[in-house]
């Protein structure tokens, strides 16, 4: 993927296919043990008794993996300066070892009022199961980008 050289290359409505990734079971369990130790992320039997009915990845893990996938894609490598928060929605659970695809949409882009050499972008991360296209993460992240 070609790295953007300036936020000025972005326009509202643009969309980028970032390929896919997988959260392996061992990573799902490790993340849960360290950062989100809820039974439905850690234990098969407890997960069967949960609202999910099976072991599922932490939504926080899914979001973290999506951010990492975006950064590793190289798309924003030359222009990403910082993040400024995110609104997160998990419409469906993600099972370990289930391949997902990721799209990035430019929801909004504007020049920073206080620092005109920067842009403020609202970028929507859409992560969906590769097989069914079921969205498992819909995140609207604020990024500060070099112009």
C-alpha positions in Angstrom: 0.0 0.0 0.0 1.3 3.4 -0.9 2.0 5.7 2.0 0.1 9.0 1.9 2.5 12.0 1.9 0.0 14.6 3.2 -3.4 14.7 4.8 -4.4 16.9 1.9 -4.6 13.7 -0.2 -7.6 12.6 1.8 -11.2 13.6 1.2 -14.4 12.7 3.0 -15.9 9.5 1.7 -12.6 7.9 0.6 -12.2 4.2 1.5 -9.2 2.0 1.8 -9.1 -1.8 1.8 -6.4 -2.8 4.3 -6.6 -6.6 3.9 -7.1 -8.8 6.9 -5.7 -10.3 10.0 -6.5 -13.0 12.6 -6.5 -13.0 16.4 -5.0 -16.5 17.2 -6.5 -18.3 20.2 -3.3 -18.1 22.2 -3.2 -14.3 21.8 -6.8 -13.9 22.7 -6.3 -15.8 25.9 -3.0 -13.9 26.7 -4.7 -10.5 26.1 -7.7 -11.5 28.2 -5.4 -12.7 31.1 -3.5 -9.5 31.0 -6.0 -6.8 30.2 -9.7 -8.0 30.1 -10.0 -11.1 32.4 -13.7 -11.7 31.9 -14.7 -15.4 31.9 -16.1 -15.4 28.3 -12.6 -14.3 27.1 -10.7 -16.9 29.2 -12.6 -20.1 29.8 -14.5 -22.3 27.3 -17.0 -23.6 29.8 -17.7 -20.2 31.3 -18.0 -18.8 27.8 -20.6 -21.5 26.9 -22.7 -20.2 29.9 -22.3 -16.6 28.8 -24.5 -14.5 26.5 -22.0 -15.4 23.7 -22.3 -19.1 24.1 -18.6 -19.5 23.1 -15.2 -18.1 23.7 -14.8 -14.6 22.1 -12.0 -12.1 21.8 -12.1 -9.0 23.9 -13.4 -6.0 22.0 -10.5 -4.0 23.3 -8.1 -6.6 21.8 -10.0 -6.4 18.5 -9.6 -2.6 18.5 -6.0 -2.7 19.4 -5.3 -5.2 16.6 -7.1 -2.9 14.1 -5.0 0.1 15.2 -1.9 -2.0 14.8 -3.1 -3.3 11.4 -3.6 0.2 10.2 -0.2 1.4 11.3 1.5 -1.7 9.8 -0.3 -1.1 6.5 1.9 1.9 6.0 -0.9 4.1 4.7 -0.4 6.8 7.3 3.3 6.0 8.0 4.5 9.5 6.9 1.7 11.6 8.2 0.2 10.1 11.4 1.1 12.4 14.3 -1.2 11.2 17.2 -4.5 9.9 18.1 -7.2 11.9 19.8 -9.8 9.3 21.0 -12.3 6.9 19.5 -15.9 5.8 19.6 -16.1 2.0 19.7 -19.0 -0.3 18.8 -18.8 -4.1 18.7 -21.9 -5.2 16.7 -21.0 -8.9 16.9 -18.4 -11.0 18.8 -15.2 -12.2 17.2 -14.1 -15.8 17.8 -10.4 -16.7 18.1 -8.8 -17.8 14.8 -11.5 -16.2 12.7 -10.1 -14.3 9.7 -11.3 -10.7 9.4 -11.0 -8.0 6.8 -10.5 -4.3 7.5 -11.6 -1.2 5.6 -10.8 2.4 6.6 -13.2 5.2 5.7 -12.6 8.9 5.8 -15.6 10.2 7.7 -14.4 13.7 8.1 -11.2 15.7 7.4 -10.4 19.3 8.2 -7.5 21.6 8.9 -6.7 22.1 12.5 -7.8 25.6 13.7 -5.0 26.0 16.2 -2.3 24.2 14.1 -2.9 24.7 10.4 0.1 22.5 9.5 -2.0 19.6 10.8 -5.3 18.1 9.8 -7.9 16.5 12.1 -9.3 13.3 10.6 -12.2 11.2 11.8 -11.4 7.7 10.4 -13.9 4.8 10.6 -12.3 1.4 11.1 -14.7 -1.4 9.9 -13.6 -4.9 10.8 -15.7 -7.7 9.5 -15.5 -11.5 9.4 -14.0 -12.6 6.1 -16.4 -15.5 5.6 -19.8 -13.7 6.3 -18.9 -10.0 6.2 -20.4 -9.6 9.7 -19.0 -6.4 11.3 -17.2 -7.1 14.6 -15.8 -3.6 15.1 -17.0 -0.2 14.0 -14.7 2.4 15.4 -14.5 6.1 14.7 -11.1 7.3 15.6 -9.7 10.8 15.6 -6.2 11.2 14.1 -4.0 14.2 13.9 -2.2 14.1 10.5 0.6 16.0 8.9 -0.4 18.3 6.0 
